[in-house]
Amino acid sequence: MDTDDSSNGISAYSDMCESMWWGTLGSVRPFPSFHPERDVSFLQQALEQKDVNTIVRILTNRSNAQRQSLVRAYKSFSQKELDGGLKKVLSGDVQSLIMGLMMTPEQFEAHRLHKAMEGVGTDEEILLEVLCTRTPQQLSDITAAYNQEFKQDLETDLLSETSGDFSKLIMALLKTFSEELKNKKPAAEIWINILTTRNPDHLKTVLSKLEIELDQTVDEALEGHFKGLLSGDLRKGLKTLVHSIQNKPMYLAQRIQNMKVPLLQGVMVSHSEEDLLSIRVAYLQATGTSLYTALQKQFKGELQQALLAICRAED
């Protein structure tokens, strides 16, 4: 296999991914002594033998940048797409999990947003989860990936799937908020403007002071004092944003307590190399059970193997 030129490109891409996207609280880290050629050889053999265990073991124990290297190395070696081979061998929830891992982070979030808007009805909570927990730079990357993957404009699609003040909140989170809100529904304008334009650390202080002054939580304030001024969808969106600002790991931990597979996979893949360790700690605090143990009890077979590999360890 000729890897001289491609290795340099892969290395540069790997460095870029690690520096641009991932934090230090991820459960999945770069695999030591990573050798793409060796992994490709094992993967090709596993695909031929339909050895799902080996496929899962390799791909859940490599960082995203390393998995992108494998995609290129596999194509160079076999002249075939690795994704195509994986789809033939894998099925069901394991397939969706592994295919999610094979995307770049921004592609994965773009696909989550697209799926949330597909068909009849919109999964507003997925939209809020992605838009509330990502930085402006990450949202810019996700928007570009969405436009490239689906040949559609993310902003346009979001506007077509939402309405009213909730739509304005969504646009504000996407950082395309305009001046049109001025002098319209001041209560909604104030909440949207403050929560989407201030530094998160500053907002934590502001929200704490607000709770002291009102002698109630922000949730209670939104459902009580401000209920008549804000629409139901906007209140739900603002509460999600507040929860994310106050304690993002706890918000995400509570999201996955029901163990619904699509939601669980979405959070675990999205945050596996960023802050899943923090989410694990929050999950233990919220439920009294470690995420690792909960996954062991809830799932079996290759899906359990994959989820446990991403989770990594007990707490």
N, C-alpha and C positions, 0 to 999 in steps of 0.2 A: 504494500500500500504506500503510495506517495503522499507523505504528510508534511513535507518541509514547509511549503507555502501556506497550506491550510492551517498548520499548527500555530504559525505566527498570528494569523487572523483570529483563530479560536482563542488564543491566549489573550489577545487584545480585547476581544469581546467579553471574555470571562472577567478580566479586570474591570471593564466598564460596568458590567452588571453588578459585580460585588460592591463597587463604590457608589453606584447610583441608587440602587434599590435597597439593599439589605442592611439591617441593623445587626446588633450583637446578641440579641436575645432569642434568636431562632433555635429550634431544636435540630434542624437539618443543617449540617456544616459540610464544607468541601471534603471529599473523601481523600485521605492521605495516600500518597503514592499513586495518584490517578493515572492510569494508562488507557487512553481511549481505544487503542488497537486491541488490547486484551479484552476490554469490556465488550467491544463489538464482536469479537470472536465468540465469547460466551453467549451474547445475546442472539447471534445468528443460529447457534446450535440450539439454544432454548426455543427459539421460534420454530425451528424445524421439528423439534420434538414436542412442541406445545407444552413446554415446561414452565407453567405459570409461576411457580414458586421462585425459580431462578430470575425470571424477568422482574418480578416484584422486588426481590431482594436487591438486585443491582440498581434499579431505577429509584427506589426509595432511599437508597444510601449514597446518592450523589447530589450535589448542589444543583440548582437550576442551571447555572453557567456550565457545569460539567455535563449535564444532560443535553444542553444545546451543542456541546462539543461532540457528543455521541451521535447526534442527528447528522452532523456533517461528516463525521468519520464513517458512519454506516453507509451514507450515500456514496462516499468516495470509494469505499471497499466493495460494495455490492451493486452499485448503480440503481439502488432501490430506496424508496422512502421508508424510514423506520416506522413512522406513524401507520403506514399501510399494513406493515407486517404485524404490528401490535393489535390493530383493529381486527385482524383475521383470527388471532389466537385468543384475545381477551374478550370478555362479554360482561354485560350487566354493570353493576356498581364498580367492580374492579376496573373494567375498561374505562368508565368515566373518570375514575380517580387517576389512573395512570395517564390517560390522555390529557388531563388537567395539569399533571406534573410536567408533561412534555412541552407545554406552552411556555412562552416567556411570561413573567409576572403580569406585564401590562396586557398581553393577549388574553390571559386567563380572566382578568377582571373585566375586560371588554366583552368576553363571551358570557360572563355572568350577567352583565347589564343587558346584553341582547336577549338572553333567555328570559330575563325578568319581564321583558316587554313583548315577548312572543305571544301569539294567540289571543284569546279573549281574556281581558283583564290584565292588570299589571301588578307584579309583586313589588309593592312600594317599599317593603322592608328591606329587600335586597338592594334596591336603588339607594336607600338611605344608608345601609351598612357600608356599601362601597364608597359612596360620596362623602360620608361623614368621617370615615377612618383613614382617608388618604390625604397626603400632602398636596399642595398645588402642583408641584413638579410631577408627582405620580399621576395626578388627574390629567395633566397635560399629556403624559405618555400614554395613558389609557385611552384618551380621546383620539390620539393619532392612531393607535392600534385598532380602535373600533372602526374608524373611518377606512383604514386599509383592509381590515378583515372582511367587512360587510359592505364596503362601497356605499356607505350611508353616513350621514352626518349625525354624530351622537347628540349634539344640542337639538337638532331638528326632531330627532326621534323622541327625546325626552319631553320636548314641548308638546308633541302630538299625543303623548301618553299621560300627561298631567295637566292640571288646570288650576286657575285661581292663585291664591297665595301660596299653595303648596308648590305650584310650578315655579313661582318666583323664588322660593327657598331652594328648589333643585337647581335653578340657574345660578343662584348665588353661590351654592356649594361648588358648582362647576366653574365658578369664577368668570361668568359672563353676565353678571348682574349689572343692569343698566340704571340710569337715573330716573326711569319712568315711575318708580315707586313714590317719588317725592309728592307730598301733599295727598297721598292716597292711603287710607286705612293706616293712620299713624302707629297704632299698636303693633300691627303686623310688620310695618316698615322697621320699627325700632328693634324688635326681636331679630328679624332677619339680618339687619345691618350689623348689629352688635355681634351676633353669634357667628357671622361668616367673615368678618373683617378684622377681628382682634387676635392678638397672639394667644394661643391656647393656655399658656401659663397665667397670663393676665386674666383670661376669662374664668379660670378656676377661682381666682380671688374674688372677682366680681360676683360670680354665682354664689360663693360662700357668704358674701356680705348680703346679697339679696335674700338668701334663705334666713339669715339672722334677722334682717329688717322685717320680713314678712312673717317670721316665726312659723315657717312651713317650708317643705322641700319645693324645689322648682317644679317637680311633677304636680304637687298639690296646687301650686300657684297657677299652673297652666290649665288644670282641670277645674279650678275654682275661680280665683280672682280674674283670670283672663279668658275664661271659657266663652263668655258672651262676645268677646272682641276678636277671637281667632277661630278659624274653621277647624273642623275635626281633623282633616288631613294635615293641616299646618301644625296643629298641636302635637300630633303623632310625630311629625318630622322634627319639630323643635325638641321634643322629649328625647328622641334618638340622638340628636346632635348634642344635647346637654349631657346625656349619659356617656357619650363618647368623649366629650371634653373632660368630664369629671373623673372618669375611670374607664378608659378604652378597654383594657384587658377584662374587667368585670362585665362590661356591656357585651363583649364577644363571648365570654364564658357563659353568660346567661342565655345568649342566643342559641348555643349548641346543647343546652341541657336536655332538650327533648330528643336528641340523638337522631333527628331526621337526616337521612343519608345525604341528600343534595346540599342541605345547609351545612351539615357537619364537614363534608368534603370541601365545600367552598371556603369556610373559615380556616380549616387546617392547611389546605394547600396555599391559600393566600398568605398565611402568616407563618408558614413553616420555617422560613429563613429570616424572619423579621422579629417577631415577638411572641412566638408560641409558648416559650418558657413562662412569660408573664401571664398568658392566658391559662396555662396549666395551674399556676399558683392561685389565680382568681377562681378557677373552677373548684379547686379544693376548698377554698374559703367559702364559696357559695353553697356547695353540696355536701361537704364533709367526706367526699370520696375523690380520689385522684382521677384525673382524666384517663390515665392508662388503665386503671382497674375498671372504670366504666366501659371503656372500649372492649376490654376482655370479656366482660359480662354480656355486652349487647351484640357482639358480632362473632362470626366464626370463619374458618377457612382463609382463603387468600385475601379477602377484604379485611379481616382482622389483622392478618400479617402486615398488610400495607399500612393500615391506620396506626398500628402500634409502632411500626418503623418510623413513621412521621412524628408521632408523639414522643418517641425515643425512650422514656424512662418513667418510673414511678416518682411521685413527689412525697 
